Amino acid sequence: MKNKAKLNVIIEDAVKIIKNPIDFYREMAQTGGFVDPIIFLIVMAVVAGLMVATLSLFGAGMAGVMIAGMGAIIMFPIFALISSFISAAILFVIWKLMGSNHSYETAYRCVAYASAIYPITILLSIIPYAGSLIGMAWGVYLMMIAGIEVHQLKKNTVYLVFGILGTLMILGNLSGEMAARRMASQIEGMGKPFGGQFENS
């Protein structure tokens, strides 16, 4: 029963972060340890990993894609946990420079609870380019809200700093995805007879 109640709280928090992030961050406990936000993040990452595995089943029977998809159930939570501590450290420094008096724990909580959008961003990733861009912009938006509601920073300062950071991140992500798609296309062409050069002849 206790685990079921805990899961219900996680689901309720996830829904609130997605539907009403301003109220969530305004009411979020700023201290209380790392256990609860870590559990929340891992649950969201496991759900996202399961979604990646499910989507991989539609990979036209490609064994490599399916194996990678199944591996996401394990690897996605691990990478999410590691990156959450790194992201929180970076944001902790940024928020400190902007005038925040809160601890690293508070910064970590802001980052960990933003993982509520993981499952949705996985679905959005089906859309080439747009999916990852929307997901990244959404994440930056949540950190803007956290900066204003949790760290009590000036709105104009938050919008300026995170607007610049978000733009740079989105441009970098777009460039990386374009390069990855070009590379995947080249590898696919190499796998065909004569590099696919006679495919349309």
C-alpha positions as CSV (number, residue, x, y, z in Angstrom):
1,M,0.0,0.0,0.0
2,K,2.9,2.3,0.9
3,N,4.5,1.8,-2.5
4,K,1.2,2.3,-4.3
5,A,0.6,5.6,-2.4
6,K,4.2,6.7,-3.3
7,L,3.5,5.9,-7.0
8,N,0.3,7.9,-6.9
9,V,2.2,10.9,-5.5
10,I,4.8,10.6,-8.3
11,I,2.0,10.5,-10.9
12,E,0.2,13.4,-9.4
13,D,3.5,15.5,-9.3
14,A,4.3,14.5,-12.9
15,V,0.8,15.6,-14.1
16,K,1.1,18.9,-12.2
17,I,4.6,19.7,-13.6
18,I,3.2,19.2,-17.1
19,K,-0.1,21.0,-16.6
20,N,0.8,23.7,-14.1
21,P,4.5,24.0,-13.6
22,I,4.3,27.4,-12.1
23,D,2.2,26.2,-9.1
24,F,4.4,23.1,-8.8
25,Y,7.7,24.9,-8.5
26,R,6.1,27.6,-6.3
27,E,5.0,24.9,-3.8
28,M,8.0,22.5,-4.3
29,A,9.8,21.6,-1.1
30,Q,13.3,23.1,-1.4
31,T,14.9,20.7,1.1
32,G,14.2,17.2,2.4
33,G,17.0,15.2,0.9
34,F,17.8,13.7,-2.5
35,V,15.9,10.5,-2.2
36,D,12.4,11.6,-3.3
37,P,13.6,13.6,-6.4
38,I,16.0,10.8,-7.4
39,I,13.1,8.2,-7.1
40,F,10.9,10.5,-9.2
41,L,13.6,10.9,-11.9
42,I,14.3,7.2,-12.1
43,V,10.6,6.4,-12.5
44,M,10.2,8.9,-15.3
45,A,13.4,7.6,-16.9
46,V,12.2,4.0,-16.7
47,V,8.9,5.0,-18.3
48,A,10.8,6.8,-21.0
49,G,13.1,3.8,-21.5
50,L,10.1,1.5,-21.9
51,M,8.7,3.8,-24.5
52,V,12.0,3.8,-26.4
53,A,11.9,0.0,-26.3
54,T,8.3,-0.1,-27.5
55,L,9.0,2.3,-30.4
56,S,12.0,0.2,-31.4
57,L,9.7,-2.7,-32.1
58,F,8.5,-0.6,-35.1
59,G,12.1,-0.4,-36.4
60,A,11.2,-2.5,-39.5
61,G,12.6,-5.7,-37.9
62,M,16.1,-4.3,-37.6
63,A,17.8,-6.4,-34.9
64,G,20.3,-3.7,-34.0
65,V,17.6,-1.1,-33.5
66,M,15.5,-3.5,-31.4
67,I,18.5,-4.5,-29.1
68,A,19.4,-0.8,-28.6
69,G,15.7,-0.1,-27.8
70,M,15.6,-2.8,-25.2
71,G,18.9,-1.6,-23.7
72,A,17.3,1.8,-23.2
73,I,15.2,0.4,-20.3
74,I,18.5,0.0,-18.4
75,M,20.7,2.7,-19.9
76,F,18.2,5.6,-20.0
77,P,17.7,5.7,-16.2
78,I,21.5,5.5,-15.7
79,F,22.3,8.3,-18.1
80,A,19.4,10.3,-16.7
81,L,20.6,10.0,-13.2
82,I,24.2,10.9,-14.0
83,S,23.2,13.8,-16.3
84,S,20.8,15.1,-13.6
85,F,23.6,15.7,-11.1
86,I,25.8,17.3,-13.8
87,S,22.9,19.6,-15.0
88,A,22.1,20.5,-11.4
89,A,25.7,21.5,-10.8
90,I,25.8,23.7,-13.9
91,L,22.4,25.3,-13.0
92,F,23.5,25.8,-9.4
93,V,26.4,27.9,-10.6
94,I,24.3,29.8,-13.1
95,W,21.6,30.5,-10.5
96,K,24.2,31.5,-7.9
97,L,25.8,34.0,-10.3
98,M,22.3,35.4,-11.0
99,G,21.8,36.0,-7.2
100,S,20.2,32.8,-5.8
101,N,20.8,31.9,-2.2
102,H,19.6,28.3,-2.5
103,S,21.7,25.2,-2.1
104,Y,22.7,22.6,-4.6
105,E,20.0,20.3,-3.3
106,T,17.4,22.8,-4.3
107,A,18.9,23.1,-7.8
108,Y,18.9,19.3,-8.0
109,R,15.2,19.2,-7.1
110,C,14.4,21.7,-9.8
111,V,16.2,19.5,-12.4
112,A,15.0,16.1,-11.2
113,Y,11.3,17.1,-11.2
114,A,11.6,18.5,-14.7
115,S,12.1,14.9,-15.8
116,A,8.3,14.6,-15.8
117,I,8.5,15.6,-19.5
118,Y,10.7,12.7,-20.4
119,P,7.9,10.4,-21.7
120,I,6.3,13.1,-23.7
121,T,9.6,14.2,-25.3
122,I,10.3,10.6,-26.3
123,L,7.0,10.6,-28.2
124,L,7.9,14.0,-29.7
125,S,11.2,12.6,-30.9
126,I,9.3,10.7,-33.6
127,I,9.0,14.0,-35.4
128,P,12.4,14.7,-37.1
129,Y,14.1,17.8,-35.7
130,A,10.8,19.3,-34.3
131,G,10.6,16.7,-31.5
132,S,14.0,17.3,-30.0
133,L,13.7,21.1,-30.4
134,I,10.3,21.2,-28.6
135,G,11.6,18.9,-25.9
136,M,14.7,21.1,-25.3
137,A,12.7,24.3,-25.4
138,W,10.2,22.8,-22.9
139,G,13.1,21.9,-20.5
140,V,14.5,25.4,-20.7
141,Y,11.1,26.9,-20.0
142,L,10.8,24.7,-16.9
143,M,14.2,26.0,-15.7
144,M,13.0,29.6,-16.3
145,I,10.0,28.9,-14.1
146,A,12.2,27.3,-11.4
147,G,14.5,30.4,-11.5
148,I,11.6,32.7,-10.9
149,E,9.4,30.7,-8.5
150,V,12.0,28.8,-6.5
151,H,15.1,31.0,-6.7
152,Q,13.1,34.2,-6.6
153,L,15.2,35.8,-9.4
154,K,14.0,38.7,-11.5
155,K,11.9,37.7,-14.5
156,N,13.7,39.8,-17.0
157,T,17.1,38.5,-15.9
158,V,15.9,34.9,-16.1
159,Y,14.3,35.4,-19.5
160,L,17.5,37.0,-20.9
161,V,20.0,34.5,-19.5
162,F,18.0,31.3,-20.2
163,G,16.8,32.8,-23.5
164,I,20.4,33.0,-24.7
165,L,21.4,29.6,-23.2
166,G,18.3,28.0,-24.7
167,T,19.0,29.4,-28.1
168,L,22.6,28.2,-28.0
169,M,21.5,24.7,-26.9
170,I,18.8,24.4,-29.5
171,L,21.2,25.5,-32.3
172,G,23.8,23.0,-31.1
173,N,21.2,20.3,-30.8
174,L,19.9,21.0,-34.3
175,S,23.4,21.0,-35.8
176,G,24.1,17.7,-34.0
177,E,20.9,16.0,-35.2
178,M,21.5,17.1,-38.8
179,A,25.0,15.7,-38.7
180,A,23.8,12.4,-37.1
181,R,21.1,12.0,-39.8
182,R,23.7,12.7,-42.6
183,M,26.0,10.1,-41.1
184,A,23.1,7.6,-40.8
185,S,22.2,8.2,-44.4
186,Q,25.8,7.6,-45.5
187,I,26.1,4.4,-43.5
188,E,22.8,3.1,-45.0
189,G,24.1,3.9,-48.5
190,M,27.3,2.1,-47.8
191,G,25.4,-1.0,-46.8
192,K,23.8,-1.3,-50.3
193,P,25.6,-2.8,-53.3
194,F,28.1,-0.3,-54.8
195,G,27.1,2.2,-52.1
196,G,23.6,2.5,-53.6
197,Q,24.9,4.3,-56.6
198,F,23.0,2.2,-59.1
199,E,19.8,2.1,-57.0
200,N,18.0,4.6,-59.2
201,S,19.5,3.6,-62.5
